[in-house]
Amino acid sequence: MVMENNNQKTNEKLNRLIDIAEDGKEGYKNAAEELKDANLKSSFLRFANERSTYASQLREIVNQLQGDAEGRGGDSIGSLHRIWIGLKAALTSGDEAIINACITGEEAAVKEYKLFLDDSSIPESCKPLVKGQLNGIEQALQTIKSQIRE
């Protein structure tokens, strides 16, 4: 019963990361459609593909733990973030506003991933994959931030 309960909690937390990855995928796809800079478009589409892969990998872990990988298509915070990107892009029509919105989203993702990794109730077997994904998100964040300085 305790193991089942721990797996259930782990699955819930993994599903949260799946939602974050799905939100990132949709956010990057939407942002790429609005960007004027071709190099940024290419990077953002690559980041969208990475997030899609992350969600699939996380679903595999949930399935291994005999849980349900719920495809909620993103949580309400992420959905609001996608809406904000669209609104901000429409109002300001500038790449910098889109970049700033993506930075906000990635910083939120980094925070959630770190909370997951710091949770002692999460089985260690789940952590290497999540740590690798966190590294990818942090690299994307650095890439995006470097665009503002140029």
BAPA-196314 format. One line per 4 residues: number of its first residue (from 1); their letters; for each residue x, y, z of N, C-alpha, C. Coordinates in pm, whole numbers. Atoms other than C-alpha are relative to their C-alpha. Layout:
% BAPA-196314
NUM = A = X,Y,Z,X,Y,Z,X,Y,Z ~ ...
% end
This chain:
% BAPA-196314
1 = MVME = 82,-120,0,0,0,0,87,126,0 ~ -89,-116,-6,282,241,88,70,19,-135 ~ -68,-8,129,470,157,-235,-96,52,-107 ~ 100,-44,97,150,202,-436,-28,149,17
5 = NNNQ = 27,-140,-29,86,536,-264,117,88,-47 ~ -117,-74,47,445,651,-333,2,8,-152 ~ 6,-2,147,410,549,-698,-107,96,-49 ~ 108,-90,40,83,738,-719,46,146,13
9 = KTNE = -49,-137,-18,244,1053,-579,107,33,-104 ~ -102,-21,102,541,1011,-810,-64,21,-136 ~ 70,-15,128,307,966,-1105,-66,136,-13 ~ 63,-132,2,118,1283,-1012,105,108,-30
13 = KLNR = -107,-98,21,445,1476,-1000,59,-12,-140 ~ -47,20,138,563,1322,-1327,-101,57,-99 ~ 102,-56,87,231,1418,-1486,7,152,-2 ~ -19,-146,-6,295,1775,-1371,115,39,-95
17 = LIDI = -112,-29,91,630,1765,-1556,-41,-23,-145 ~ 51,23,136,453,1619,-1861,-77,123,-46 ~ 75,-121,35,217,1917,-1854,93,116,-32 ~ -97,-107,22,512,2155,-1829,69,-18,-136
21 = AEDG = -64,27,129,683,1986,-2125,-96,28,-116 ~ 101,-26,104,362,2000,-2329,-24,150,-16 ~ 17,-145,6,315,2367,-2238,117,64,-73 ~ -118,-53,67,672,2437,-2347,-4,-25,-150
25 = KEGY = 10,33,143,616,2257,-2676,-96,95,-70 ~ 101,-87,62,301,2455,-2752,45,146,1 ~ -48,-138,-11,454,2781,-2629,105,32,-105 ~ -105,-22,100,758,2743,-2851,-55,-3,-142
29 = KNAA = 59,4,134,551,2645,-3154,-74,130,-29 ~ 74,-125,18,324,2947,-3104,95,118,-15 ~ -97,-110,7,620,3177,-3044,71,0,-135 ~ -71,8,128,801,3051,-3355,-84,56,-114
33 = EELK = 89,-52,104,496,3141,-3565,2,153,-3 ~ 5,-146,-10,518,3502,-3442,135,67,-22 ~ -134,-59,9,895,3553,-3457,34,42,-142 ~ -45,-47,130,1047,3750,-3739,140,-52,-33
37 = DANL = -138,46,17,1407,3633,-3689,3,-148,-36 ~ -3,138,49,1470,3314,-3889,80,-93,90 ~ -82,83,-90,1743,3186,-3655,-76,-32,129 ~ 81,24,-119,1517,3230,-3353,-111,-99,-28
41 = KSSF = 106,94,38,1233,3054,-3533,53,-142,2 ~ -60,133,8,1462,2760,-3600,31,-54,140 ~ -31,42,-138,1581,2747,-3238,-128,-36,75 ~ 124,24,-74,1228,2771,-3102,-70,-127,-48
45 = LRFA = 59,126,50,1105,2490,-3328,79,-120,52 ~ -81,106,-58,1398,2278,-3207,-37,-21,147 ~ 40,11,-141,1303,2356,-2845,-137,-66,12 ~ 133,63,-2,941,2258,-2923,13,-151,-18
49 = NERS = -22,143,22,1062,1921,-3055,63,-65,123 ~ -61,53,-123,1279,1873,-2745,-106,-21,107 ~ 103,11,-104,981,1938,-2518,-96,-115,-30 ~ 84,113,39,775,1687,-2714,68,-131,39
53 = TYAS = -78,119,-39,1050,1428,-2660,-2,-16,152 ~ 2,6,-147,1064,1516,-2289,-132,-57,50 ~ 132,49,-43,690,1458,-2252,-12,-150,-26 ~ 6,143,33,718,1119,-2426,84,-82,97
57 = QLRE = -88,71,-94,1010,1015,-2205,-64,-9,139 ~ 65,-1,-132,821,1115,-1891,-120,-95,2 ~ 113,94,8,515,921,-2007,48,-144,13 ~ -56,135,-12,736,613,-2041,29,-36,146
61 = IVNQ = -27,26,-142,846,646,-1678,-130,-25,75 ~ 130,20,-66,485,682,-1563,-53,-139,-33 ~ 47,133,40,396,370,-1761,80,-110,70 ~ -83,97,-71,689,183,-1603,-42,-13,147
65 = LQGD = 47,1,-139,552,279,-1261,-146,-46,8 ~ 137,52,11,219,136,-1378,-104,105,37 ~ 94,-110,-23,50,474,-1361,-62,43,-130 ~ 64,-56,117,-162,672,-1599,69,130,-37
69 = AEGR = -60,-124,51,22,930,-1807,-114,83,-57 ~ 117,-79,37,-258,1181,-1820,41,107,-100 ~ -28,-101,101,-255,1390,-2133,-93,118,16 ~ 87,-115,-24,-406,1705,-1995,29,114,-96
73 = GGDS = -31,-104,97,-237,1910,-2265,45,129,64 ~ -49,-120,-68,-90,2151,-2015,-92,41,112 ~ 79,-44,-113,-202,2293,-1687,-47,142,-20 ~ 58,-133,16,-385,2617,-1628,107,108,-1
77 = IGSL = -107,-100,0,-66,2812,-1550,66,3,-137 ~ -62,7,133,91,2691,-1873,-92,52,-108 ~ 96,-49,99,-224,2760,-2068,-7,151,4 ~ -2,-146,-12,-228,3113,-1932,127,57,-61
81 = HRIW = -126,-46,57,135,3147,-2031,-6,3,-151 ~ 14,2,146,56,3044,-2389,-87,114,-48 ~ 88,-111,36,-227,3294,-2399,75,132,10 ~ -76,-122,-21,4,3561,-2263,98,23,-114
85 = IGLK = -93,-14,113,261,3490,-2536,-76,53,-122 ~ 79,-44,115,-9,3530,-2800,-44,144,13 ~ 46,-136,-23,-145,3848,-2647,115,99,-9 ~ -117,-88,-1,195,4002,-2588,54,18,-142
89 = AALT = -50,-8,138,304,3919,-2944,-92,87,-85 ~ 95,-77,80,-12,4066,-3089,7,149,35 ~ -3,-140,-42,16,4385,-2885,131,69,-34 ~ -129,-65,18,385,4452,-2919,65,-34,-133
93 = SGDE = -53,44,130,460,4265,-3242,152,4,-7 ~ -145,-1,2,820,4226,-3146,60,-128,54 ~ -69,120,-43,1063,3942,-3105,42,7,146 ~ -47,-11,-138,1193,4079,-2775,-110,-35,101
97 = AIIN = 111,32,-91,849,4054,-2610,-24,-152,4 ~ 18,144,7,818,3694,-2729,112,-71,76 ~ -115,58,-70,1168,3612,-2603,-19,11,151 ~ 21,-20,-144,1086,3761,-2262,-108,-93,55
101 = ACIT = 106,91,-44,767,3555,-2240,53,-142,11 ~ -58,135,-4,962,3238,-2320,97,-15,117 ~ -88,3,-117,1220,3324,-2055,-81,-24,126 ~ 88,18,-116,939,3351,-1801,-46,-145,10
105 = GEEA = 46,139,1,806,3010,-1904,111,-97,37 ~ -110,91,-28,1145,2842,-1893,47,11,145 ~ -38,-16,-140,1229,2990,-1553,-98,-73,92 ~ 101,74,-77,902,2846,-1420,23,-151,-13
109 = AVKE = -27,142,21,988,2507,-1573,121,-45,81 ~ -121,33,-77,1336,2509,-1415,-36,-15,148 ~ 41,5,-141,1178,2579,-1075,-74,-131,30 ~ 78,122,-22,933,2287,-1109,88,-125,-9
113 = YKLF = -91,115,15,1202,2046,-1229,90,-13,123 ~ -86,5,-118,1427,2140,-936,-78,-48,123 ~ 84,49,-111,1140,2086,-690,-16,-152,-8 ~ 14,144,20,1089,1739,-838,128,-71,43
117 = LDDS = -128,65,-30,1459,1653,-812,36,8,148 ~ -30,-17,-143,1481,1782,-452,-94,-79,90 ~ 100,74,-78,1182,1572,-342,54,-137,37 ~ -59,127,-46,1313,1284,-130,-95,-119,-17
121 = SIPE = 94,111,19,997,1080,-189,2,-56,-143 ~ -9,44,140,1075,1049,-561,108,-108,-10 ~ -102,105,16,1253,722,-648,121,51,-79 ~ -124,-43,67,1615,778,-747,4,-44,-146
125 = SCKP = -1,50,138,1553,575,-1064,-65,99,-97 ~ 67,-99,85,1336,861,-1197,84,124,-24 ~ -68,-129,-1,1586,1136,-1136,101,24,-114 ~ -98,-31,106,1860,1090,-1402,-63,57,-128
129 = LVKG = 67,-51,119,1619,1143,-1692,-47,143,23 ~ 52,-133,-31,1459,1443,-1524,116,100,10 ~ -118,-86,-9,1805,1587,-1447,51,35,-140 ~ -41,-26,138,1899,1550,-1814,-92,99,-69
133 = QLNG = 96,-94,58,1581,1729,-1918,19,139,58 ~ -25,-129,-63,1649,2004,-1667,121,67,-64 ~ -118,-56,67,1993,2052,-1822,-36,56,-137 ~ 43,-47,132,1831,2084,-2165,-81,128,9
137 = IEQA = 81,-121,-19,1581,2341,-2037,90,118,38 ~ -92,-107,-41,1860,2540,-1870,85,48,-119 ~ -77,-39,119,2062,2535,-2195,-86,85,-94 ~ 92,-78,84,1758,2657,-2390,-19,140,59
141 = LQTI = 18,-128,-68,1707,2931,-2132,121,91,-24 ~ -121,-79,25,2068,3045,-2171,5,47,-144 ~ 4,-38,142,2032,3044,-2550,-96,115,-22 ~ 102,-104,17,1717,3254,-2529,48,131,63
145 = KSQI = -49,-121,-68,1869,3497,-2278,111,68,-80 ~ -110,-58,78,2172,3544,-2503,-54,82,-118 ~ 59,-73,112,1937,3669,-2778,-36,143,38 ~ 37,-135,-45,1839,3969,-2569,123,89,2
149 = RE = -124,-77,-11,2201,4077,-2528,56,38,-136 ~ -58,-25,133,2269,4074,-2902,-54,126,-62
% end
